[in-house]
């Protein structure tokens, strides 16, 4: 299993990662270099009811990250 790493070493290329923030794990986050709310860590929380456009939430206070774990193997 992967170890938590300092947020300063997190990939900022749009890759999905898990973040540790406010004493909890936030899954499937990504760095967004520019947005209406400013550059930062975001996560997808759904799609707009009428337009189908993604709805994102900015993640504040991330201090550690880790790669998303591999899924279990189906047998």
PDB file of N, CA, C and O in Angstrom, chain B, residues numbered from 101:
ATOM      1  N   UNK B 101       0.839  -1.176   0.000  1.00  0.00           N
ATOM      2  CA  UNK B 101       0.000   0.000   0.000  1.00  0.00           C
ATOM      3  C   UNK B 101       0.884   1.238   0.000  1.00  0.00           C
ATOM      4  O   UNK B 101       1.987   1.229   0.547  1.00  0.00           O
ATOM      5  N   UNK B 102       0.394   2.288  -0.611  1.00  0.00           N
ATOM      6  CA  UNK B 102       1.156   3.535  -0.714  1.00  0.00           C
ATOM      7  C   UNK B 102       1.175   4.279   0.612  1.00  0.00           C
ATOM      8  O   UNK B 102       0.290   4.121   1.453  1.00  0.00           O
ATOM      9  N   UNK B 103       2.193   5.081   0.769  1.00  0.00           N
ATOM     10  CA  UNK B 103       2.325   5.911   1.961  1.00  0.00           C
ATOM     11  C   UNK B 103       1.892   7.338   1.629  1.00  0.00           C
ATOM     12  O   UNK B 103       1.993   7.777   0.483  1.00  0.00           O
ATOM     13  N   UNK B 104       1.416   8.045   2.629  1.00  0.00           N
ATOM     14  CA  UNK B 104       1.072   9.450   2.448  1.00  0.00           C
ATOM     15  C   UNK B 104       2.350  10.244   2.228  1.00  0.00           C
ATOM     16  O   UNK B 104       3.369   9.985   2.868  1.00  0.00           O
ATOM     17  N   UNK B 105       2.289  11.222   1.312  1.00  0.00           N
ATOM     18  CA  UNK B 105       3.444  12.045   0.967  1.00  0.00           C
ATOM     19  C   UNK B 105       3.090  13.519   1.193  1.00  0.00           C
ATOM     20  O   UNK B 105       1.912  13.874   1.166  1.00  0.00           O
ATOM     21  N   UNK B 106       4.087  14.380   1.415  1.00  0.00           N
ATOM     22  CA  UNK B 106       3.813  15.809   1.603  1.00  0.00           C
ATOM     23  C   UNK B 106       3.136  16.399   0.361  1.00  0.00           C
ATOM     24  O   UNK B 106       3.464  16.025  -0.765  1.00  0.00           O
ATOM     25  N   UNK B 107       2.209  17.305   0.570  1.00  0.00           N
ATOM     26  CA  UNK B 107       1.432  17.875  -0.536  1.00  0.00           C
ATOM     27  C   UNK B 107       2.337  18.587  -1.549  1.00  0.00           C
ATOM     28  O   UNK B 107       1.996  18.673  -2.729  1.00  0.00           O
ATOM     29  N   UNK B 108       3.479  19.092  -1.097  1.00  0.00           N
ATOM     30  CA  UNK B 108       4.399  19.788  -2.008  1.00  0.00           C
ATOM     31  C   UNK B 108       4.907  18.885  -3.125  1.00  0.00           C
ATOM     32  O   UNK B 108       5.322  19.375  -4.175  1.00  0.00           O
ATOM     33  N   UNK B 109       4.877  17.576  -2.909  1.00  0.00           N
ATOM     34  CA  UNK B 109       5.382  16.640  -3.924  1.00  0.00           C
ATOM     35  C   UNK B 109       4.269  16.075  -4.811  1.00  0.00           C
ATOM     36  O   UNK B 109       4.536  15.220  -5.656  1.00  0.00           O
ATOM     37  N   UNK B 110       3.035  16.534  -4.635  1.00  0.00           N
ATOM     38  CA  UNK B 110       1.901  16.002  -5.398  1.00  0.00           C
ATOM     39  C   UNK B 110       1.985  16.391  -6.871  1.00  0.00           C
ATOM     40  O   UNK B 110       2.440  17.488  -7.196  1.00  0.00           O
ATOM     41  N   UNK B 111       1.551  15.503  -7.763  1.00  0.00           N
ATOM     42  CA  UNK B 111       1.554  15.830  -9.196  1.00  0.00           C
ATOM     43  C   UNK B 111       0.533  16.931  -9.491  1.00  0.00           C
ATOM     44  O   UNK B 111      -0.596  16.895  -9.002  1.00  0.00           O
ATOM     45  N   UNK B 112       0.945  17.893 -10.284  1.00  0.00           N
ATOM     46  CA  UNK B 112       0.063  19.010 -10.629  1.00  0.00           C
ATOM     47  C   UNK B 112      -0.242  18.987 -12.124  1.00  0.00           C
ATOM     48  O   UNK B 112      -0.312  20.027 -12.779  1.00  0.00           O
ATOM     49  N   UNK B 113      -0.423  17.770 -12.647  1.00  0.00           N
ATOM     50  CA  UNK B 113      -0.675  17.593 -14.077  1.00  0.00           C
ATOM     51  C   UNK B 113      -2.100  17.143 -14.382  1.00  0.00           C
ATOM     52  O   UNK B 113      -2.393  16.717 -15.500  1.00  0.00           O
ATOM     53  N   UNK B 114      -2.987  17.236 -13.393  1.00  0.00           N
ATOM     54  CA  UNK B 114      -4.370  16.812 -13.594  1.00  0.00           C
ATOM     55  C   UNK B 114      -4.633  15.360 -13.239  1.00  0.00           C
ATOM     56  O   UNK B 114      -5.761  14.885 -13.373  1.00  0.00           O
ATOM     57  N   UNK B 115      -3.600  14.643 -12.783  1.00  0.00           N
ATOM     58  CA  UNK B 115      -3.764  13.239 -12.389  1.00  0.00           C
ATOM     59  C   UNK B 115      -4.690  13.140 -11.187  1.00  0.00           C
ATOM     60  O   UNK B 115      -4.678  14.013 -10.319  1.00  0.00           O
ATOM     61  N   UNK B 116      -5.493  12.083 -11.131  1.00  0.00           N
ATOM     62  CA  UNK B 116      -6.340  11.838  -9.960  1.00  0.00           C
ATOM     63  C   UNK B 116      -5.493  11.264  -8.829  1.00  0.00           C
ATOM     64  O   UNK B 116      -4.716  10.330  -9.026  1.00  0.00           O
ATOM     65  N   UNK B 117      -5.660  11.841  -7.643  1.00  0.00           N
ATOM     66  CA  UNK B 117      -4.961  11.387  -6.444  1.00  0.00           C
ATOM     67  C   UNK B 117      -5.921  11.484  -5.267  1.00  0.00           C
ATOM     68  O   UNK B 117      -6.999  12.066  -5.390  1.00  0.00           O
ATOM     69  N   UNK B 118      -5.539  10.922  -4.136  1.00  0.00           N
ATOM     70  CA  UNK B 118      -6.293  11.084  -2.896  1.00  0.00           C
ATOM     71  C   UNK B 118      -5.564  12.106  -2.029  1.00  0.00           C
ATOM     72  O   UNK B 118      -4.334  12.137  -1.996  1.00  0.00           O
ATOM     73  N   UNK B 119      -6.327  12.935  -1.332  1.00  0.00           N
ATOM     74  CA  UNK B 119      -5.760  13.964  -0.465  1.00  0.00           C
ATOM     75  C   UNK B 119      -6.137  13.709   0.986  1.00  0.00           C
ATOM     76  O   UNK B 119      -7.188  13.133   1.270  1.00  0.00           O
ATOM     77  N   UNK B 120      -5.279  14.138   1.901  1.00  0.00           N
ATOM     78  CA  UNK B 120      -5.581  14.122   3.332  1.00  0.00           C
ATOM     79  C   UNK B 120      -5.784  15.574   3.744  1.00  0.00           C
ATOM     80  O   UNK B 120      -4.900  16.413   3.576  1.00  0.00           O
ATOM     81  N   UNK B 121      -6.968  15.855   4.287  1.00  0.00           N
ATOM     82  CA  UNK B 121      -7.350  17.225   4.574  1.00  0.00           C
ATOM     83  C   UNK B 121      -8.349  17.224   5.724  1.00  0.00           C
ATOM     84  O   UNK B 121      -9.303  16.446   5.712  1.00  0.00           O
ATOM     85  N   UNK B 122      -8.146  18.082   6.713  1.00  0.00           N
ATOM     86  CA  UNK B 122      -9.078  18.193   7.835  1.00  0.00           C
ATOM     87  C   UNK B 122      -9.377  16.848   8.488  1.00  0.00           C
ATOM     88  O   UNK B 122     -10.531  16.540   8.787  1.00  0.00           O
ATOM     89  N   UNK B 123      -8.348  16.059   8.706  1.00  0.00           N
ATOM     90  CA  UNK B 123      -8.442  14.772   9.402  1.00  0.00           C
ATOM     91  C   UNK B 123      -9.260  13.728   8.653  1.00  0.00           C
ATOM     92  O   UNK B 123      -9.834  12.829   9.270  1.00  0.00           O
ATOM     93  N   UNK B 124      -9.319  13.841   7.310  1.00  0.00           N
ATOM     94  CA  UNK B 124     -10.025  12.819   6.533  1.00  0.00           C
ATOM     95  C   UNK B 124      -9.447  12.707   5.137  1.00  0.00           C
ATOM     96  O   UNK B 124      -8.796  13.617   4.624  1.00  0.00           O
ATOM     97  N   UNK B 125      -9.711  11.565   4.549  1.00  0.00           N
ATOM     98  CA  UNK B 125      -9.266  11.277   3.195  1.00  0.00           C
ATOM     99  C   UNK B 125     -10.319  11.772   2.219  1.00  0.00           C
ATOM    100  O   UNK B 125     -11.509  11.505   2.390  1.00  0.00           O
ATOM    101  N   UNK B 126      -9.878  12.498   1.191  1.00  0.00           N
ATOM    102  CA  UNK B 126     -10.762  12.959   0.127  1.00  0.00           C
ATOM    103  C   UNK B 126     -10.265  12.303  -1.154  1.00  0.00           C
ATOM    104  O   UNK B 126      -9.127  12.521  -1.570  1.00  0.00           O
ATOM    105  N   UNK B 127     -11.113  11.510  -1.769  1.00  0.00           N
ATOM    106  CA  UNK B 127     -10.693  10.695  -2.906  1.00  0.00           C
ATOM    107  C   UNK B 127     -10.895  11.401  -4.246  1.00  0.00           C
ATOM    108  O   UNK B 127     -11.702  12.321  -4.379  1.00  0.00           O
ATOM    109  N   UNK B 128     -10.137  10.938  -5.219  1.00  0.00           N
ATOM    110  CA  UNK B 128     -10.275  11.350  -6.618  1.00  0.00           C
ATOM    111  C   UNK B 128     -10.189  12.865  -6.811  1.00  0.00           C
ATOM    112  O   UNK B 128     -11.079  13.481  -7.399  1.00  0.00           O
ATOM    113  N   UNK B 129      -9.121  13.443  -6.316  1.00  0.00           N
ATOM    114  CA  UNK B 129      -8.879  14.883  -6.446  1.00  0.00           C
ATOM    115  C   UNK B 129      -7.864  15.127  -7.552  1.00  0.00           C
ATOM    116  O   UNK B 129      -7.155  14.210  -7.967  1.00  0.00           O
ATOM    117  N   UNK B 130      -7.797  16.357  -8.025  1.00  0.00           N
ATOM    118  CA  UNK B 130      -6.865  16.720  -9.096  1.00  0.00           C
ATOM    119  C   UNK B 130      -6.537  18.201  -8.989  1.00  0.00           C
ATOM    120  O   UNK B 130      -7.322  18.992  -8.464  1.00  0.00           O
ATOM    121  N   UNK B 131      -5.357  18.562  -9.498  1.00  0.00           N
ATOM    122  CA  UNK B 131      -4.931  19.955  -9.511  1.00  0.00           C
ATOM    123  C   UNK B 131      -5.494  20.623 -10.755  1.00  0.00           C
ATOM    124  O   UNK B 131      -5.423  20.071 -11.853  1.00  0.00           O
ATOM    125  N   UNK B 132      -6.047  21.801 -10.577  1.00  0.00           N
ATOM    126  CA  UNK B 132      -6.568  22.586 -11.686  1.00  0.00           C
ATOM    127  C   UNK B 132      -5.822  23.915 -11.673  1.00  0.00           C
ATOM    128  O   UNK B 132      -5.957  24.686 -10.723  1.00  0.00           O
ATOM    129  N   UNK B 133      -5.024  24.201 -12.729  1.00  0.00           N
ATOM    130  CA  UNK B 133      -4.166  25.380 -12.701  1.00  0.00           C
ATOM    131  C   UNK B 133      -4.909  26.709 -12.734  1.00  0.00           C
ATOM    132  O   UNK B 133      -4.427  27.699 -12.184  1.00  0.00           O
ATOM    133  N   UNK B 134      -6.062  26.744 -13.362  1.00  0.00           N
ATOM    134  CA  UNK B 134      -6.824  27.992 -13.363  1.00  0.00           C
ATOM    135  C   UNK B 134      -8.309  27.672 -13.416  1.00  0.00           C
ATOM    136  O   UNK B 134      -8.737  26.748 -14.108  1.00  0.00           O
ATOM    137  N   UNK B 135      -9.071  28.436 -12.686  1.00  0.00           N
ATOM    138  CA  UNK B 135     -10.517  28.245 -12.629  1.00  0.00           C
ATOM    139  C   UNK B 135     -11.123  29.533 -12.110  1.00  0.00           C
ATOM    140  O   UNK B 135     -10.408  30.432 -11.666  1.00  0.00           O
ATOM    141  N   UNK B 136     -12.437  29.620 -12.166  1.00  0.00           N
ATOM    142  CA  UNK B 136     -13.120  30.812 -11.651  1.00  0.00           C
ATOM    143  C   UNK B 136     -12.750  31.064 -10.197  1.00  0.00           C
ATOM    144  O   UNK B 136     -12.617  32.214  -9.778  1.00  0.00           O
ATOM    145  N   UNK B 137     -12.581  29.990  -9.421  1.00  0.00           N
ATOM    146  CA  UNK B 137     -12.246  30.110  -8.007  1.00  0.00           C
ATOM    147  C   UNK B 137     -10.744  30.196  -7.779  1.00  0.00           C
ATOM    148  O   UNK B 137     -10.307  30.361  -6.640  1.00  0.00           O
ATOM    149  N   UNK B 138      -9.952  30.089  -8.827  1.00  0.00           N
ATOM    150  CA  UNK B 138      -8.504  30.141  -8.706  1.00  0.00           C
ATOM    151  C   UNK B 138      -7.883  28.754  -8.765  1.00  0.00           C
ATOM    152  O   UNK B 138      -8.569  27.744  -8.606  1.00  0.00           O
ATOM    153  N   UNK B 139      -6.587  28.720  -8.993  1.00  0.00           N
ATOM    154  CA  UNK B 139      -5.863  27.455  -9.061  1.00  0.00           C
ATOM    155  C   UNK B 139      -5.967  26.732  -7.729  1.00  0.00           C
ATOM    156  O   UNK B 139      -6.057  27.362  -6.675  1.00  0.00           O
ATOM    157  N   UNK B 140      -5.955  25.405  -7.782  1.00  0.00           N
ATOM    158  CA  UNK B 140      -5.992  24.635  -6.555  1.00  0.00           C
ATOM    159  C   UNK B 140      -6.427  23.210  -6.772  1.00  0.00           C
ATOM    160  O   UNK B 140      -6.549  22.742  -7.904  1.00  0.00           O
ATOM    161  N   UNK B 141      -6.661  22.517  -5.657  1.00  0.00           N
ATOM    162  CA  UNK B 141      -7.115  21.132  -5.675  1.00  0.00           C
ATOM    163  C   UNK B 141      -8.640  21.099  -5.771  1.00  0.00           C
ATOM    164  O   UNK B 141      -9.327  21.848  -5.076  1.00  0.00           O
ATOM    165  N   UNK B 142      -9.160  20.235  -6.626  1.00  0.00           N
ATOM    166  CA  UNK B 142     -10.596  20.116  -6.839  1.00  0.00           C
ATOM    167  C   UNK B 142     -10.992  18.651  -6.843  1.00  0.00           C
ATOM    168  O   UNK B 142     -10.152  17.759  -6.956  1.00  0.00           O
ATOM    169  N   UNK B 143     -12.297  18.425  -6.717  1.00  0.00           N
ATOM    170  CA  UNK B 143     -12.854  17.089  -6.914  1.00  0.00           C
ATOM    171  C   UNK B 143     -14.200  17.236  -7.605  1.00  0.00           C
ATOM    172  O   UNK B 143     -14.908  18.226  -7.420  1.00  0.00           O
ATOM    173  N   UNK B 144     -14.534  16.245  -8.392  1.00  0.00           N
ATOM    174  CA  UNK B 144     -15.789  16.222  -9.122  1.00  0.00           C
ATOM    175  C   UNK B 144     -16.876  15.725  -8.175  1.00  0.00           C
ATOM    176  O   UNK B 144     -16.732  14.662  -7.573  1.00  0.00           O
ATOM    177  N   UNK B 145     -17.967  16.487  -8.038  1.00  0.00           N
ATOM    178  CA  UNK B 145     -19.029  16.104  -7.097  1.00  0.00           C
ATOM    179  C   UNK B 145     -20.362  15.812  -7.786  1.00  0.00           C
ATOM    180  O   UNK B 145     -21.355  15.536  -7.114  1.00  0.00           O
ATOM    181  N   UNK B 146     -20.394  15.869  -9.106  1.00  0.00           N
ATOM    182  CA  UNK B 146     -21.629  15.569  -9.820  1.00  0.00           C
ATOM    183  C   UNK B 146     -21.701  16.322 -11.132  1.00  0.00           C
ATOM    184  O   UNK B 146     -20.723  16.925 -11.575  1.00  0.00           O
ATOM    185  N   UNK B 147     -22.867  16.279 -11.745  1.00  0.00           N
ATOM    186  CA  UNK B 147     -23.107  16.987 -12.995  1.00  0.00           C
ATOM    187  C   UNK B 147     -24.320  17.883 -12.849  1.00  0.00           C
ATOM    188  O   UNK B 147     -25.266  17.558 -12.130  1.00  0.00           O
ATOM    189  N   UNK B 148     -24.284  19.008 -13.534  1.00  0.00           N
ATOM    190  CA  UNK B 148     -25.397  19.953 -13.493  1.00  0.00           C
ATOM    191  C   UNK B 148     -26.645  19.300 -14.069  1.00  0.00           C
ATOM    192  O   UNK B 148     -26.588  18.643 -15.109  1.00  0.00           O
ATOM    193  N   UNK B 149     -27.768  19.483 -13.391  1.00  0.00           N
ATOM    194  CA  UNK B 149     -29.021  18.824 -13.755  1.00  0.00           C
ATOM    195  C   UNK B 149     -29.446  19.108 -15.188  1.00  0.00           C
ATOM    196  O   UNK B 149     -29.927  18.205 -15.873  1.00  0.00           O
ATOM    197  N   UNK B 150     -29.281  20.342 -15.658  1.00  0.00           N
ATOM    198  CA  UNK B 150     -29.787  20.710 -16.983  1.00  0.00           C
ATOM    199  C   UNK B 150     -28.728  20.686 -18.069  1.00  0.00           C
ATOM    200  O   UNK B 150     -29.014  20.278 -19.194  1.00  0.00           O
ATOM    201  N   UNK B 151     -27.519  21.112 -17.760  1.00  0.00           N
ATOM    202  CA  UNK B 151     -26.478  21.195 -18.791  1.00  0.00           C
ATOM    203  C   UNK B 151     -25.620  19.948 -18.865  1.00  0.00           C
ATOM    204  O   UNK B 151     -24.980  19.700 -19.887  1.00  0.00           O
ATOM    205  N   UNK B 152     -25.593  19.161 -17.802  1.00  0.00           N
ATOM    206  CA  UNK B 152     -24.724  17.989 -17.772  1.00  0.00           C
ATOM    207  C   UNK B 152     -23.266  18.327 -17.520  1.00  0.00           C
ATOM    208  O   UNK B 152     -22.419  17.435 -17.468  1.00  0.00           O
ATOM    209  N   UNK B 153     -22.967  19.618 -17.364  1.00  0.00           N
ATOM    210  CA  UNK B 153     -21.583  20.035 -17.117  1.00  0.00           C
ATOM    211  C   UNK B 153     -21.146  19.574 -15.731  1.00  0.00           C
ATOM    212  O   UNK B 153     -21.961  19.512 -14.811  1.00  0.00           O
ATOM    213  N   UNK B 154     -19.862  19.250 -15.580  1.00  0.00           N
ATOM    214  CA  UNK B 154     -19.379  18.801 -14.278  1.00  0.00           C
ATOM    215  C   UNK B 154     -19.492  19.883 -13.212  1.00  0.00           C
ATOM    216  O   UNK B 154     -19.320  21.071 -13.489  1.00  0.00           O
ATOM    217  N   UNK B 155     -19.783  19.453 -11.998  1.00  0.00           N
ATOM    218  CA  UNK B 155     -19.773  20.338 -10.839  1.00  0.00           C
ATOM    219  C   UNK B 155     -18.558  19.952 -10.014  1.00  0.00           C
ATOM    220  O   UNK B 155     -18.381  18.788  -9.655  1.00  0.00           O
ATOM    221  N   UNK B 156     -17.724  20.943  -9.716  1.00  0.00           N
ATOM    222  CA  UNK B 156     -16.505  20.701  -8.962  1.00  0.00           C
ATOM    223  C   UNK B 156     -16.572  21.413  -7.616  1.00  0.00           C
ATOM    224  O   UNK B 156     -17.265  22.416  -7.441  1.00  0.00           O
ATOM    225  N   UNK B 157     -15.824  20.852  -6.678  1.00  0.00           N
ATOM    226  CA  UNK B 157     -15.699  21.452  -5.349  1.00  0.00           C
ATOM    227  C   UNK B 157     -14.220  21.676  -5.093  1.00  0.00           C
ATOM    228  O   UNK B 157     -13.408  20.773  -5.297  1.00  0.00           O
ATOM    229  N   UNK B 158     -13.868  22.868  -4.649  1.00  0.00           N
ATOM    230  CA  UNK B 158     -12.477  23.151  -4.323  1.00  0.00           C
ATOM    231  C   UNK B 158     -12.150  22.528  -2.977  1.00  0.00           C
ATOM    232  O   UNK B 158     -12.927  22.639  -2.028  1.00  0.00           O
ATOM    233  N   UNK B 159     -11.001  21.873  -2.895  1.00  0.00           N
ATOM    234  CA  UNK B 159     -10.538  21.231  -1.655  1.00  0.00           C
ATOM    235  C   UNK B 159      -9.546  22.175  -0.992  1.00  0.00           C
ATOM    236  O   UNK B 159      -8.534  22.544  -1.588  1.00  0.00           O
ATOM    237  N   UNK B 160      -9.838  22.558   0.231  1.00  0.00           N
ATOM    238  CA  UNK B 160      -9.000  23.511   0.971  1.00  0.00           C
ATOM    239  C   UNK B 160      -8.279  22.779   2.107  1.00  0.00           C
ATOM    240  O   UNK B 160      -8.871  21.947   2.795  1.00  0.00           O
ATOM    241  N   UNK B 161      -7.024  23.091   2.291  1.00  0.00           N
ATOM    242  CA  UNK B 161      -6.289  22.601   3.449  1.00  0.00           C
ATOM    243  C   UNK B 161      -5.621  21.249   3.297  1.00  0.00           C
ATOM    244  O   UNK B 161      -5.298  20.609   4.298  1.00  0.00           O
ATOM    245  N   UNK B 162      -5.405  20.797   2.067  1.00  0.00           N
ATOM    246  CA  UNK B 162      -4.734  19.509   1.862  1.00  0.00           C
ATOM    247  C   UNK B 162      -3.297  19.590   2.368  1.00  0.00           C
ATOM    248  O   UNK B 162      -2.582  20.553   2.091  1.00  0.00           O
ATOM    249  N   UNK B 163      -2.882  18.557   3.118  1.00  0.00           N
ATOM    250  CA  UNK B 163      -1.517  18.549   3.656  1.00  0.00           C
ATOM    251  C   UNK B 163      -0.706  17.338   3.201  1.00  0.00           C
ATOM    252  O   UNK B 163       0.524  17.358   3.263  1.00  0.00           O
ATOM    253  N   UNK B 164      -1.390  16.273   2.740  1.00  0.00           N
ATOM    254  CA  UNK B 164      -0.711  15.079   2.245  1.00  0.00           C
ATOM    255  C   UNK B 164      -1.479  14.519   1.051  1.00  0.00           C
ATOM    256  O   UNK B 164      -2.641  14.860   0.832  1.00  0.00           O
ATOM    257  N   UNK B 165      -0.814  13.656   0.283  1.00  0.00           N
ATOM    258  CA  UNK B 165      -1.453  13.014  -0.857  1.00  0.00           C
ATOM    259  C   UNK B 165      -0.924  11.596  -1.000  1.00  0.00           C
ATOM    260  O   UNK B 165       0.107  11.245  -0.428  1.00  0.00           O
ATOM    261  N   UNK B 166      -1.636  10.793  -1.766  1.00  0.00           N
ATOM    262  CA  UNK B 166      -1.163   9.461  -2.144  1.00  0.00           C
ATOM    263  C   UNK B 166      -1.804   9.088  -3.474  1.00  0.00           C
ATOM    264  O   UNK B 166      -2.885   9.580  -3.800  1.00  0.00           O
ATOM    265  N   UNK B 167      -1.143   8.215  -4.251  1.00  0.00           N
ATOM    266  CA  UNK B 167      -1.765   7.742  -5.482  1.00  0.00           C
ATOM    267  C   UNK B 167      -3.037   6.964  -5.156  1.00  0.00           C
ATOM    268  O   UNK B 167      -3.161   6.382  -4.078  1.00  0.00           O
ATOM    269  N   UNK B 168      -3.963   6.960  -6.079  1.00  0.00           N
ATOM    270  CA  UNK B 168      -5.173   6.159  -5.891  1.00  0.00           C
ATOM    271  C   UNK B 168      -4.779   4.689  -5.904  1.00  0.00           C
ATOM    272  O   UNK B 168      -4.084   4.252  -6.821  1.00  0.00           O
ATOM    273  N   UNK B 169      -5.204   3.915  -4.910  1.00  0.00           N
ATOM    274  CA  UNK B 169      -4.823   2.504  -4.859  1.00  0.00           C
ATOM    275  C   UNK B 169      -5.384   1.723  -6.033  1.00  0.00           C
ATOM    276  O   UNK B 169      -6.420   2.076  -6.597  1.00  0.00           O
ATOM    277  N   UNK B 170      -4.693   0.672  -6.387  1.00  0.00           N
ATOM    278  CA  UNK B 170      -5.165  -0.226  -7.433  1.00  0.00           C
ATOM    279  C   UNK B 170      -6.441  -0.936  -6.959  1.00  0.00           C
ATOM    280  O   UNK B 170      -6.563  -1.273  -5.782  1.00  0.00           O
ATOM    281  N   UNK B 171      -7.382  -1.162  -7.870  1.00  0.00           N
ATOM    282  CA  UNK B 171      -8.602  -1.899  -7.462  1.00  0.00           C
ATOM    283  C   UNK B 171      -8.276  -3.365  -7.222  1.00  0.00           C
ATOM    284  O   UNK B 171      -7.256  -3.858  -7.704  1.00  0.00           O
ATOM    285  N   UNK B 172      -9.131  -4.067  -6.483  1.00  0.00           N
ATOM    286  CA  UNK B 172      -8.897  -5.497  -6.263  1.00  0.00           C
ATOM    287  C   UNK B 172      -9.039  -6.252  -7.581  1.00  0.00           C
ATOM    288  O   UNK B 172      -9.760  -5.829  -8.484  1.00  0.00           O
ATOM    289  N   UNK B 173      -8.347  -7.360  -7.666  1.00  0.00           N
ATOM    290  CA  UNK B 173      -8.420  -8.201  -8.865  1.00  0.00           C
ATOM    291  C   UNK B 173      -9.699  -9.025  -8.824  1.00  0.00           C
ATOM    292  O   UNK B 173     -10.035  -9.624  -7.802  1.00  0.00           O
ATOM    293  N   UNK B 174     -10.403  -9.046  -9.947  1.00  0.00           N
ATOM    294  CA  UNK B 174     -11.591  -9.919 -10.059  1.00  0.00           C
ATOM    295  C   UNK B 174     -11.127 -11.319 -10.418  1.00  0.00           C
ATOM    296  O   UNK B 174     -10.228 -11.498 -11.240  1.00  0.00           O
ATOM    297  N   UNK B 175     -11.746 -12.306  -9.797  1.00  0.00           N
ATOM    298  CA  UNK B 175     -11.382 -13.708 -10.106  1.00  0.00           C
ATOM    299  C   UNK B 175     -12.573 -14.425 -10.645  1.00  0.00           C
ATOM    300  O   UNK B 175     -12.487 -15.610 -10.968  1.00  0.00           O
TER     301      UNK B 175
END
